[in-house]
Amino acid sequence: MVFFLTIILSVATLVVSIRVAGPISGLLGVIAVVALVLSFLQLYMYPKRSHVLLFQNDEEIVVATNALHEGFKLRFLRDILGENVTAFSDEDRVRWKSLETDGYYASLCVRNVRKLIMLRLCMMIFDDVFVTDRSNRWEHHDSSCTAEPSFSKREMPRLTSWKMGS
């Protein structure tokens, strides 16, 4: 990543500017410190990849995301799916609450939408799409580089609280 290269070059420039005296080396030292600060700031604030989990049960698909700040993406999905989006019941909220320990939040409940349509919509919006069905078969679609990845992997996200059939 560019951040690491900048950090390495800044440290090298800072070491050289400390050893060599003069106004130009002092200016290079100041520039190196500024570059170091900016690089560490960017590393600290570097955004996480957006994940979505799709849990398919009979006629409904539950959508869970790894970030609460993905509201604009969820509003977009809700606007497209319209009347197919339903509210969670109190029992559903309790049932999906266990995902929060892993950093995922159940956000939408969608009824009567085909899995393929939901999958394609989510691949256009999120970086990683994980899909599971009632038999606990997981698919991972990495759509960070393209909205239509040509293959999927049989892997599940890191979930410690997930129980089959939850």
N, CA and C atoms as a LAMMPS dump frame, in Angstrom:
ITEM: TIMESTEP
0
ITEM: NUMBER OF ATOMS
498
ITEM: BOX BOUNDS ff ff ff
-5.0000000000000000e+02 5.0000000000000000e+02
-5.0000000000000000e+02 5.0000000000000000e+02
-5.0000000000000000e+02 5.0000000000000000e+02
ITEM: ATOMS id mol type element x y z
1 1 1 N 0.822 -1.172 0
2 1 2 C 0 0 0
3 1 3 C 0.875 1.248 0
4 2 1 N 0.319 2.299 -0.5
5 2 2 C 1.036 3.564 -0.618
6 2 3 C 1.396 4.121 0.754
7 3 1 N 0.551 3.856 1.757
8 3 2 C 0.803 4.388 3.102
9 3 3 C 2.122 3.864 3.651
10 4 1 N 2.376 2.572 3.488
11 4 2 C 3.581 1.975 4.024
12 4 3 C 4.824 2.49 3.306
13 5 1 N 4.736 2.646 2.005
14 5 2 C 5.857 3.192 1.238
15 5 3 C 6.162 4.625 1.689
16 6 1 N 5.139 5.409 1.904
17 6 2 C 5.325 6.78 2.375
18 6 3 C 5.965 6.803 3.753
19 7 1 N 5.543 5.915 4.622
20 7 2 C 6.118 5.847 5.973
21 7 3 C 7.6 5.485 5.897
22 8 1 N 7.939 4.492 5.087
23 8 2 C 9.337 4.065 4.963
24 8 3 C 10.196 5.194 4.396
25 9 1 N 9.739 5.826 3.328
26 9 2 C 10.508 6.92 2.735
27 9 3 C 10.611 8.121 3.668
28 10 1 N 9.561 8.395 4.422
29 10 2 C 9.591 9.518 5.36
30 10 3 C 10.594 9.282 6.486
31 11 1 N 10.617 8.066 7.008
32 11 2 C 11.569 7.74 8.07
33 11 3 C 12.996 7.851 7.532
34 12 1 N 13.231 7.332 6.326
35 12 2 C 14.571 7.421 5.727
36 12 3 C 14.969 8.881 5.516
37 13 1 N 14.064 9.686 5.015
38 13 2 C 14.351 11.106 4.798
39 13 3 C 14.595 11.824 6.113
40 14 1 N 13.843 11.483 7.122
41 14 2 C 14.013 12.093 8.44
42 14 3 C 15.382 11.754 9.025
43 15 1 N 15.813 10.499 8.894
44 15 2 C 17.13 10.084 9.387
45 15 3 C 18.237 10.835 8.646
46 16 1 N 18.12 10.946 7.331
47 16 2 C 19.126 11.662 6.541
48 16 3 C 19.143 13.139 6.914
49 17 1 N 17.981 13.735 7.096
50 17 2 C 17.934 15.169 7.408
51 17 3 C 18.481 15.462 8.801
52 18 1 N 18.407 14.517 9.717
53 18 2 C 18.979 14.709 11.051
54 18 3 C 20.508 14.643 10.989
55 19 1 N 21.041 13.745 10.163
56 19 2 C 22.494 13.575 10.065
57 19 3 C 23.164 14.708 9.295
58 20 1 N 22.492 15.264 8.308
59 20 2 C 23.077 16.32 7.48
60 20 3 C 22.462 17.656 7.909
61 21 1 N 23.338 18.624 8.181
62 21 2 C 22.857 19.937 8.605
63 21 3 C 22.646 20.836 7.391
64 22 1 N 21.74 21.759 7.52
65 22 2 C 21.489 22.706 6.438
66 22 3 C 20.019 23.004 6.299
67 23 1 N 19.72 24.124 5.624
68 23 2 C 18.307 24.512 5.488
69 23 3 C 17.493 23.549 4.625
70 24 1 N 18.103 22.975 3.599
71 24 2 C 17.354 22.06 2.722
72 24 3 C 17.034 20.771 3.461
73 25 1 N 17.984 20.268 4.232
74 25 2 C 17.707 19.038 4.978
75 25 3 C 16.678 19.298 6.075
76 26 1 N 16.678 20.494 6.65
77 26 2 C 15.655 20.846 7.635
78 26 3 C 14.272 20.87 7.016
79 27 1 N 14.18 21.447 5.81
80 27 2 C 12.905 21.483 5.087
81 27 3 C 12.44 20.069 4.744
82 28 1 N 13.378 19.216 4.31
83 28 2 C 13.034 17.818 4.016
84 28 3 C 12.559 17.095 5.283
85 29 1 N 13.181 17.408 6.416
86 29 2 C 12.76 16.806 7.683
87 29 3 C 11.338 17.188 8.049
88 30 1 N 10.999 18.471 7.867
89 30 2 C 9.639 18.933 8.164
90 30 3 C 8.635 18.259 7.229
91 31 1 N 8.972 18.168 5.955
92 31 2 C 8.084 17.502 4.982
93 31 3 C 7.916 16.022 5.341
94 32 1 N 9.004 15.378 5.793
95 32 2 C 8.933 13.961 6.177
96 32 3 C 8.018 13.772 7.386
97 33 1 N 8.097 14.684 8.367
98 33 2 C 7.226 14.582 9.542
99 33 3 C 5.765 14.757 9.151
100 34 1 N 5.488 15.731 8.281
101 34 2 C 4.114 15.948 7.818
102 34 3 C 3.602 14.713 7.063
103 35 1 N 4.455 14.139 6.209
104 35 2 C 4.054 12.935 5.465
105 35 3 C 3.796 11.768 6.415
106 36 1 N 4.618 11.644 7.462
107 36 2 C 4.4 10.584 8.451
108 36 3 C 3.058 10.753 9.157
109 37 1 N 2.777 11.966 9.591
110 37 2 C 1.515 12.226 10.291
111 37 3 C 0.322 11.93 9.387
112 38 1 N 0.385 12.393 8.148
113 38 2 C -0.726 12.146 7.215
114 38 3 C -0.885 10.655 6.907
115 39 1 N 0.222 9.941 6.77
116 39 2 C 0.142 8.506 6.483
117 39 3 C -0.471 7.741 7.639
118 40 1 N -0.063 8.068 8.875
119 40 2 C -0.655 7.391 10.029
120 40 3 C -2.139 7.736 10.173
121 41 1 N -2.486 8.961 9.865
122 41 2 C -3.898 9.357 9.896
123 41 3 C -4.715 8.553 8.882
124 42 1 N -4.183 8.412 7.673
125 42 2 C -4.893 7.652 6.642
126 42 3 C -5 6.182 7.012
127 43 1 N -3.937 5.623 7.594
128 43 2 C -3.998 4.225 8.019
129 43 3 C -5.041 4.025 9.112
130 44 1 N -5.104 4.968 10.028
131 44 2 C -6.059 4.865 11.124
132 44 3 C -7.491 4.993 10.626
133 45 1 N -7.714 5.835 9.658
134 45 2 C -9.068 6.1 9.183
135 45 3 C -9.422 5.305 7.934
136 46 1 N -8.549 4.386 7.51
137 46 2 C -8.788 3.602 6.306
138 46 3 C -10.09 2.822 6.456
139 47 1 N -11.004 2.962 5.522
140 47 2 C -12.317 2.311 5.685
141 47 3 C -12.24 0.794 5.553
142 48 1 N -13.09 0.138 6.335
143 48 2 C -13.188 -1.311 6.247
144 48 3 C -14 -1.675 5.002
145 49 1 N -13.777 -2.88 4.527
146 49 2 C -14.596 -3.367 3.411
147 49 3 C -16.013 -3.569 3.913
148 50 1 N -16.963 -3.215 3.088
149 50 2 C -18.356 -3.384 3.488
150 50 3 C -18.804 -4.817 3.187
151 51 1 N -19.272 -5.484 4.226
152 51 2 C -19.767 -6.852 4.105
153 51 3 C -21.276 -6.845 4.252
154 52 1 N -21.911 -7.773 3.567
155 52 2 C -23.333 -8.012 3.785
156 52 3 C -23.526 -9.522 3.884
157 53 1 N -24.348 -9.918 4.827
158 53 2 C -24.708 -11.32 4.994
159 53 3 C -26.161 -11.478 4.59
160 54 1 N -26.432 -12.447 3.736
161 54 2 C -27.807 -12.739 3.316
162 54 3 C -28.182 -14.112 3.857
163 55 1 N -29.156 -14.14 4.735
164 55 2 C -29.649 -15.388 5.317
165 55 3 C -30.977 -15.717 4.654
166 56 1 N -30.995 -16.791 3.877
167 56 2 C -32.21 -17.156 3.154
168 56 3 C -32.967 -18.241 3.916
169 57 1 N -34.212 -17.934 4.23
170 57 2 C -35.129 -18.884 4.866
171 57 3 C -36.414 -18.891 4.046
172 58 1 N -36.834 -20.027 3.599
173 58 2 C -38.081 -20.196 2.841
174 58 3 C -38.419 -18.993 1.96
175 59 1 N -39.286 -18.112 2.437
176 59 2 C -39.771 -16.99 1.635
177 59 3 C -39.096 -15.662 1.969
178 60 1 N -38.179 -15.653 2.942
179 60 2 C -37.587 -14.383 3.347
180 60 3 C -36.067 -14.436 3.301
181 61 1 N -35.485 -13.265 3.143
182 61 2 C -34.037 -13.104 3.187
183 61 3 C -33.749 -12.002 4.195
184 62 1 N -32.911 -12.312 5.176
185 62 2 C -32.511 -11.321 6.167
186 62 3 C -31.163 -10.757 5.736
187 63 1 N -31.059 -9.441 5.733
188 63 2 C -29.841 -8.739 5.321
189 63 3 C -29.169 -8.196 6.569
190 64 1 N -27.883 -8.544 6.759
191 64 2 C -27.101 -8.023 7.881
192 64 3 C -25.817 -7.409 7.33
193 65 1 N -25.437 -6.241 7.85
194 65 2 C -24.22 -5.568 7.39
195 65 3 C -23.229 -5.448 8.533
196 66 1 N -21.974 -5.178 8.176
197 66 2 C -20.934 -5.069 9.197
198 66 3 C -20.733 -3.643 9.681
199 67 1 N -21.534 -2.717 9.224
200 67 2 C -21.363 -1.326 9.659
201 67 3 C -22.719 -0.642 9.718
202 68 1 N -22.907 0.1 10.769
203 68 2 C -24.159 0.843 10.894
204 68 3 C -24.18 2.054 9.973
205 69 1 N -22.995 2.518 9.535
206 69 2 C -22.952 3.702 8.69
207 69 3 C -23.272 3.404 7.228
208 70 1 N -23.716 2.204 6.923
209 70 2 C -24.083 1.84 5.555
210 70 3 C -25.54 2.197 5.263
211 71 1 N -26.091 3.146 5.991
212 71 2 C -27.498 3.491 5.874
213 71 3 C -27.93 3.885 4.476
214 72 1 N -27.078 4.619 3.758
215 72 2 C -27.463 5.034 2.408
216 72 3 C -27.595 3.834 1.476
217 73 1 N -26.777 2.814 1.678
218 73 2 C -26.874 1.61 0.854
219 73 3 C -28.158 0.845 1.182
220 74 1 N -28.478 0.795 2.46
221 74 2 C -29.695 0.09 2.872
222 74 3 C -30.948 0.836 2.419
223 75 1 N -30.903 2.163 2.453
224 75 2 C -32.048 2.941 1.94
225 75 3 C -32.225 2.706 0.452
226 76 1 N -31.113 2.602 -0.274
227 76 2 C -31.167 2.311 -1.699
228 76 3 C -31.832 0.964 -1.944
229 77 1 N -31.414 -0.05 -1.203
230 77 2 C -32.035 -1.377 -1.327
231 77 3 C -33.512 -1.324 -0.984
232 78 1 N -33.837 -0.644 0.112
233 78 2 C -35.236 -0.538 0.536
234 78 3 C -36.088 0.156 -0.529
235 79 1 N -35.539 1.195 -1.148
236 79 2 C -36.281 1.902 -2.199
237 79 3 C -36.511 1.022 -3.418
238 80 1 N -35.543 0.21 -3.777
239 80 2 C -35.687 -0.675 -4.94
240 80 3 C -36.684 -1.797 -4.655
241 81 1 N -36.564 -2.398 -3.452
242 81 2 C -37.393 -3.553 -3.134
243 81 3 C -38.8 -3.168 -2.672
244 82 1 N -38.962 -1.925 -2.24
245 82 2 C -40.273 -1.372 -1.909
246 82 3 C -41.094 -2.183 -0.951
247 83 1 N -42.23 -2.664 -1.423
248 83 2 C -43.202 -3.339 -0.562
249 83 3 C -42.745 -4.715 -0.082
250 84 1 N -41.643 -5.227 -0.63
251 84 2 C -41.142 -6.535 -0.205
252 84 3 C -40.346 -6.468 1.094
253 85 1 N -40.008 -5.26 1.544
254 85 2 C -39.264 -5.089 2.792
255 85 3 C -40.265 -5.034 3.938
256 86 1 N -40.038 -5.88 4.94
257 86 2 C -40.938 -5.913 6.094
258 86 3 C -40.156 -5.591 7.362
259 87 1 N -40.861 -5.227 8.399
260 87 2 C -40.236 -4.898 9.678
261 87 3 C -39.949 -6.179 10.454
262 88 1 N -38.932 -6.129 11.293
263 88 2 C -38.625 -7.253 12.162
264 88 3 C -39.622 -7.283 13.31
265 89 1 N -40.046 -8.479 13.665
266 89 2 C -40.867 -8.618 14.875
267 89 3 C -39.912 -8.611 16.077
268 90 1 N -40.474 -8.517 17.271
269 90 2 C -39.643 -8.532 18.477
270 90 3 C -38.862 -9.846 18.594
271 91 1 N -39.496 -10.958 18.215
272 91 2 C -38.822 -12.253 18.257
273 91 3 C -37.668 -12.305 17.264
274 92 1 N -37.877 -11.708 16.078
275 92 2 C -36.814 -11.671 15.074
276 92 3 C -35.623 -10.847 15.561
277 93 1 N -35.893 -9.729 16.198
278 93 2 C -34.81 -8.885 16.72
279 93 3 C -33.958 -9.645 17.736
280 94 1 N -34.621 -10.384 18.613
281 94 2 C -33.89 -11.176 19.61
282 94 3 C -33.093 -12.272 18.916
283 95 1 N -33.701 -12.895 17.922
284 95 2 C -33.06 -13.993 17.2
285 95 3 C -31.78 -13.553 16.501
286 96 1 N -31.775 -12.381 15.888
287 96 2 C -30.62 -11.893 15.127
288 96 3 C -29.664 -11.042 15.958
289 97 1 N -29.995 -10.795 17.205
290 97 2 C -29.158 -9.969 18.089
291 97 3 C -27.768 -10.579 18.291
292 98 1 N -27.662 -11.895 18.233
293 98 2 C -26.378 -12.57 18.473
294 98 3 C -25.322 -12.203 17.428
295 99 1 N -25.737 -11.765 16.256
296 99 2 C -24.777 -11.354 15.223
297 99 3 C -23.987 -10.112 15.637
298 100 1 N -24.541 -9.315 16.518
299 100 2 C -23.889 -8.062 16.91
300 100 3 C -22.573 -8.302 17.63
301 101 1 N -22.406 -9.447 18.27
302 101 2 C -21.126 -9.739 18.921
303 101 3 C -20.004 -9.901 17.903
304 102 1 N -20.34 -10.24 16.668
305 102 2 C -19.361 -10.37 15.592
306 102 3 C -19.268 -9.118 14.742
307 103 1 N -20.021 -8.085 15.088
308 103 2 C -19.942 -6.832 14.346
309 103 3 C -20.905 -6.732 13.182
310 104 1 N -21.897 -7.595 13.121
311 104 2 C -22.907 -7.542 12.06
312 104 3 C -24.254 -7.164 12.66
313 105 1 N -25.044 -6.443 11.894
314 105 2 C -26.325 -5.948 12.382
315 105 3 C -27.415 -6.302 11.388
316 106 1 N -28.41 -7.054 11.841
317 106 2 C -29.551 -7.391 10.983
318 106 3 C -30.298 -6.103 10.669
319 107 1 N -30.429 -5.796 9.385
320 107 2 C -30.959 -4.494 8.977
321 107 3 C -32.282 -4.561 8.248
322 108 1 N -32.424 -5.523 7.36
323 108 2 C -33.644 -5.617 6.545
324 108 3 C -34.153 -7.048 6.522
325 109 1 N -35.444 -7.169 6.413
326 109 2 C -36.084 -8.454 6.183
327 109 3 C -36.871 -8.317 4.886
328 110 1 N -36.521 -9.137 3.91
329 110 2 C -37.12 -9.026 2.576
330 110 3 C -37.891 -10.3 2.282
331 111 1 N -39.126 -10.158 1.845
332 111 2 C -39.971 -11.314 1.531
333 111 3 C -40.302 -11.342 0.042
334 112 1 N -40.444 -12.562 -0.471
335 112 2 C -40.885 -12.804 -1.849
336 112 3 C -39.979 -12.164 -2.901
337 113 1 N -38.671 -12.21 -2.665
338 113 2 C -37.705 -11.744 -3.654
339 113 3 C -36.785 -12.911 -3.96
340 114 1 N -36.529 -13.128 -5.223
341 114 2 C -35.67 -14.239 -5.61
342 114 3 C -34.244 -14.001 -5.125
343 115 1 N -33.608 -15.079 -4.735
344 115 2 C -32.249 -15.008 -4.201
345 115 3 C -31.292 -14.366 -5.208
346 116 1 N -31.408 -14.719 -6.457
347 116 2 C -30.506 -14.201 -7.48
348 116 3 C -30.62 -12.681 -7.628
349 117 1 N -31.833 -12.171 -7.575
350 117 2 C -32.029 -10.719 -7.682
351 117 3 C -31.41 -10.024 -6.475
352 118 1 N -31.654 -10.554 -5.309
353 118 2 C -31.098 -9.965 -4.09
354 118 3 C -29.573 -10.029 -4.104
355 119 1 N -29.038 -11.147 -4.543
356 119 2 C -27.59 -11.319 -4.627
357 119 3 C -26.97 -10.307 -5.588
358 120 1 N -27.563 -10.144 -6.748
359 120 2 C -27.034 -9.18 -7.744
360 120 3 C -27.095 -7.749 -7.233
361 121 1 N -28.193 -7.392 -6.599
362 121 2 C -28.297 -6.04 -6.031
363 121 3 C -27.212 -5.796 -4.992
364 122 1 N -27.012 -6.756 -4.111
365 122 2 C -26.013 -6.587 -3.054
366 122 3 C -24.596 -6.587 -3.618
367 123 1 N -24.347 -7.343 -4.681
368 123 2 C -23.013 -7.342 -5.285
369 123 3 C -22.702 -6.006 -5.939
370 124 1 N -23.735 -5.282 -6.356
371 124 2 C -23.512 -3.954 -6.931
372 124 3 C -23.19 -2.922 -5.856
373 125 1 N -23.594 -3.182 -4.618
374 125 2 C -23.507 -2.168 -3.567
375 125 3 C -22.371 -2.437 -2.57
376 126 1 N -22.165 -3.698 -2.185
377 126 2 C -21.224 -4.039 -1.12
378 126 3 C -19.967 -4.698 -1.675
379 127 1 N -18.868 -4.651 -0.896
380 127 2 C -17.602 -5.246 -1.323
381 127 3 C -17.613 -6.769 -1.227
382 128 1 N -18.124 -7.289 -0.129
383 128 2 C -18.184 -8.733 0.08
384 128 3 C -19.615 -9.133 0.388
385 129 1 N -20.091 -10.148 -0.313
386 129 2 C -21.447 -10.642 -0.102
387 129 3 C -21.349 -12.112 0.299
388 130 1 N -21.874 -12.425 1.479
389 130 2 C -21.906 -13.792 1.974
390 130 3 C -23.368 -14.232 1.998
391 131 1 N -23.634 -15.411 1.423
392 131 2 C -25.006 -15.918 1.34
393 131 3 C -25.049 -17.299 1.971
394 132 1 N -26.09 -17.546 2.753
395 132 2 C -26.303 -18.881 3.303
396 132 3 C -27.771 -19.25 3.153
397 133 1 N -28.014 -20.547 3.146
398 133 2 C -29.392 -21.028 3.056
399 133 3 C -29.698 -21.894 4.27
400 134 1 N -30.862 -22.531 4.259
401 134 2 C -31.286 -23.324 5.416
402 134 3 C -30.349 -24.488 5.706
403 135 1 N -29.685 -25.017 4.713
404 135 2 C -28.784 -26.157 4.935
405 135 3 C -27.373 -25.705 5.313
406 136 1 N -27.207 -24.42 5.624
407 136 2 C -25.95 -23.836 6.092
408 136 3 C -24.831 -23.912 5.054
409 137 1 N -25.194 -23.813 3.778
410 137 2 C -24.183 -23.729 2.713
411 137 3 C -23.868 -22.259 2.499
412 138 1 N -22.592 -21.905 2.594
413 138 2 C -22.162 -20.508 2.453
414 138 3 C -21.527 -20.277 1.1
415 139 1 N -21.761 -19.106 0.552
416 139 2 C -21.093 -18.637 -0.666
417 139 3 C -20.529 -17.257 -0.364
418 140 1 N -19.31 -16.996 -0.848
419 140 2 C -18.696 -15.682 -0.688
420 140 3 C -18.436 -15.111 -2.073
421 141 1 N -19.02 -13.962 -2.332
422 141 2 C -18.83 -13.255 -3.597
423 141 3 C -18.025 -11.992 -3.308
424 142 1 N -16.811 -11.924 -3.825
425 142 2 C -15.952 -10.757 -3.633
426 142 3 C -16.199 -9.803 -4.792
427 143 1 N -16.963 -8.764 -4.53
428 143 2 C -17.307 -7.818 -5.595
429 143 3 C -16.648 -6.46 -5.368
430 144 1 N -15.481 -6.45 -4.728
431 144 2 C -14.791 -5.186 -4.478
432 144 3 C -14.179 -4.618 -5.753
433 145 1 N -13.817 -5.474 -6.697
434 145 2 C -13.203 -5.002 -7.953
435 145 3 C -14.201 -4.945 -9.103
436 146 1 N -15.213 -5.787 -9.061
437 146 2 C -16.206 -5.823 -10.126
438 146 3 C -17.574 -6.128 -9.527
439 147 1 N -18.597 -5.562 -10.113
440 147 2 C -19.949 -5.782 -9.59
441 147 3 C -20.49 -7.155 -9.937
442 148 1 N -19.826 -7.842 -10.847
443 148 2 C -20.274 -9.173 -11.225
444 148 3 C -19.109 -10.147 -11.215
445 149 1 N -18.712 -10.621 -10.025
446 149 2 C -17.619 -11.595 -9.989
447 149 3 C -18.03 -12.878 -10.704
448 150 1 N -17.077 -13.5 -11.361
449 150 2 C -17.398 -14.66 -12.19
450 150 3 C -17.502 -15.95 -11.386
451 151 1 N -17.053 -15.943 -10.142
452 151 2 C -17.132 -17.156 -9.341
453 151 3 C -17.345 -16.787 -7.876
454 152 1 N -17.74 -17.792 -7.115
455 152 2 C -17.895 -17.604 -5.67
456 152 3 C -17.065 -18.657 -4.96
457 153 1 N -16.722 -18.36 -3.716
458 153 2 C -15.957 -19.297 -2.905
459 153 3 C -16.883 -19.882 -1.853
460 154 1 N -16.601 -21.087 -1.462
461 154 2 C -17.369 -21.74 -0.394
462 154 3 C -16.732 -21.387 0.944
463 155 1 N -16.983 -20.182 1.416
464 155 2 C -16.459 -19.783 2.713
465 155 3 C -17.453 -18.876 3.411
466 156 1 N -17.365 -18.885 4.723
467 156 2 C -18.256 -18.054 5.52
468 156 3 C -17.435 -16.98 6.227
469 157 1 N -18.075 -15.898 6.63
470 157 2 C -17.336 -14.872 7.364
471 157 3 C -16.954 -15.378 8.747
472 158 1 N -16.092 -14.635 9.415
473 158 2 C -15.695 -15.02 10.775
474 158 3 C -16.833 -14.707 11.744
475 159 1 N -17.593 -15.719 12.042
476 159 2 C -18.71 -15.576 12.966
477 159 3 C -18.489 -16.521 14.139
478 160 1 N -18.459 -15.974 15.342
479 160 2 C -18.315 -16.833 16.521
480 160 3 C -19.667 -17.19 17.113
481 161 1 N -20.668 -16.353 16.859
482 161 2 C -21.966 -16.565 17.485
483 161 3 C -22.958 -17.282 16.563
484 162 1 N -22.546 -17.616 15.357
485 162 2 C -23.468 -18.232 14.403
486 162 3 C -23.69 -19.694 14.74
487 163 1 N -24.952 -20.072 14.803
488 163 2 C -25.321 -21.473 14.991
489 163 3 C -26.141 -21.881 13.786
490 164 1 N -25.9 -23.06 13.288
491 164 2 C -26.625 -23.542 12.122
492 164 3 C -28.127 -23.513 12.385
493 165 1 N -28.837 -22.927 11.436
494 165 2 C -30.28 -22.859 11.552
495 165 3 C -30.768 -21.741 12.431
496 166 1 N -29.856 -20.798 12.798
497 166 2 C -30.28 -19.669 13.644
498 166 3 C -31.316 -18.846 12.975
